[in-house]
Amino acid sequence: MLKNISNLGDAALYCDFGIEVNKKINSEVIKYFKAIKESNIEGINNLTPSYNKLIISYDLRLTNFKEIKKKIEILNINETKKINSKKLEVPVCCDPAFSLDIERLEKKMNLNRDKILENFFNKEYFCYMTGFIAGMPFLGDLDENMRVPRLETPRVKVPKGSVGITEQFANIYTFESPGGWNILGNTPLKVFDSSKEKEPNFINPGDTIVFKKISMEEYKGFNE
């Protein structure tokens, strides 16, 4: 449920849905995100959903805070409407060349490699948001016994396609970048494709993800 709409700088506002991070609240964020996007409200130039907030940027030459706030408040948000989402499969190779933090995770979780991977793959994940780097999905929710903090010293370079976990989330690095997530494997799937102007993200907020374990041979032959 939307709790408050506030100013955010000179040309943005944010919709506040509370402080908790869970699927129910995030589903409300996504409903508003999609409803506002479909409404084509004049002046809005960007929408950024997060776990429990929705940031809306607008062009001051065309509108203002009061106008945008009023239009959001009168939107017909159907509380019972299901989010139009997809169930997607993401292949992941957990060869030692890709499982950069498996030994660290064995110690942190007090579980062996096979059990960690079993827990990871026997789970459906919900995409809360994308961000940090283009198209990177934040996927929850890991079971309690799979939750670990970030690396004490982040890597300068995390390889593109790396699949990592931190706290209650899993994610996929869509580009090589710095990062402190615990890396379990790598996917050959192109999760973000800038050549697709309208739909560059393979995974979007509200989608459900299942990871499929593949061999190194399957990984190498994936894009052939």
N, C-alpha and C positions, 0 to 999 in steps of 0.2 A: 504494500500500500504506500502511495506517495505521501510523505510526511511534510515536506517543505520545499519551496522553490526560492532560491536565493541568488543574489548578484554574485558574479565571479569576474572581477575586473570590469573593464569598460564595455566589452562586447561579448559577454558570455554569461550564462547562468547555469546553476546546477540543480537537478532534482534529487532530493535526498530521500532514500527509502529506508533509512535506519542504519545501525552500526553493525548488525550481524552479517556474517557471510554464510549464506546457505542457498540451496537451490530455489526455495520458495521465494525469497526476496529477489534473487537474481532474475527469476522468471518474470517478476513484475517490472523490473528494469527493462528487460528485453521487450515486453509488451508495449511499454511507452516508447521505447526506441523505434520499434517497427511502426507503431501508430503515427508517431510524429513524422517519420520518414515518408510514409504513405500519404500524409496530409499535404505535403508540399507547401508548408507554411512559408510565405514570402519573407525573405531576408535571412533565413537559417542557412548557413553554409557548411556546418559540420556537426555531427553527432558522435559523442564518444561515451559508450556505455562501459561501466566498470562493475565490480562485484555488487555494490549497493548504491551507486550514484550514476547519474546520467548528465554529462556536460554538454551544453548546447551553445555553440558559437553562432553569432549572427553579424550581419552587415549593418552598421549604424546608419549608413546612408539610406537604408530601406526600412528599418524598424527600430525598436528599442525594447528595453527590459519589460516594461509594463505591457506592451502589446503581445510579446511572446508569452509572457506568464499567463495573460488572459486566455490566449488561444489554447495553451496546454491545459488549463483548468477546465475548459469546456469540451475537451476531447471526450468522445464516447469510448471509454476503455472497458471492454467486455471482460469482467473478472473470470468468467468461466471459459473464455475462448482459449483453445490450446495454441501453443506457439507452433508455428509451421516450421518444424525442424527436420533434420535428416539424421539417420543413423549411419555412421561411416566406419570403415575399417582401415586401420593404418598398420602397414607391415613394419616390423622392427627387428633388426638383427642385433643380438646381444653377444656377438663374438668378442673375445677378450680385447681385440683391437678397438672396439667401440664402447665396452663397459668400463669406462674410465674410473668410476668410483665404486665398483662393486665390492672391493675389499674393505673400503671405508664403511660402506653400508652394512656389511656383515658384522662389523664390530659395533656400529651404532645401534643396530636393530637386534643384535644377538640372534640372528638368523643366518642360515647358510645360503649360498648363491641360488641353489635350486628353489628354495622356499621363497626367497625374495622375488624371483622371476615368476614363480607360480602365482603368488599373491598379486603381482602387478598385472599379469595377463588375464587372470580370472576376475575381471572387474569391468564394469561399464563406467565411462567418464562423461561428465556433463561440462560443456564449454561455457564458462562464466563470461569470458571476455577475450578479446585479442588486443595485443599491444606490446609495449616496451620496444620491440622491433616489429616491423611490418608483418602482420599475419600470424604472429606468435600466439597460439592458443593457451589459455589458462584452464586446465581441466581438473575438475574435482569429482568426487572427494575420495582421497586415499583413506584406507582404514587406519585406525589409530596406531597399530603396530608397524605401519609403513611410513610414519611421519618423522622426518628428520630436518634439522636446520640447514641453512645454506653452508657452503664451504667457508671455513674461517678466512681463507685467502682466495678470492675469486680468480678464475683463469683469465688471462689476457685474451685468449682466443678459444672459444668453444666451437667445434666444427659444425658446419651447416648440417641440419638433419638430426642433430643430437636430441635424444629424448631423455629428459631429466625429471627429478622429483625434488620437492622442497615443501615442508610443512604439509598442508592438506592437498597440494596440487601437483599435477604432472604437466609438462609442457614440451614443446618441440621448437628447437631453434631453426627459424626459417632462413637465417643467414649466419655466416661466421661472425661471432661477436664476443665481447667480454661477457662473463657470466659466472654465477656462483651456485648453479643448481647441480645436484648430484646426478651424474650421467650414467644411465643404465644401458643405452644402446643407441642405434642410429637408424633412421628410416630413409629409404631411397625415394620415397614419395615427395613430389614437389608440393609442399603445403601452401606456398605463396607463389603466385605467378603474375608478375607485373605486366606481362603482355596481355592479360585478360583484364581490360580496363573496367568492365562493369562488375565482375565477380573474381577478383584476384585471390581471394581466400578460399582454400579448400574446406576449411573448418570455420564456422561462424557461431556467434553466441546463440545458445539454445540447442545446438547439435549434440548428439550422443556419439561417443567414440568408443570403439573397441580396438585394442591393439592385438595384432597377430604376430606371433613369433616366427621368424624366417631364418634360414641358414645363410652363411656367407655366400654360398653358390647362388642361392635365390636372390640375394641382395645384389650381387654383381650382374645378374641377368635381368634385373627388374626393368631397366630402361632400354634394353636391346630391342 
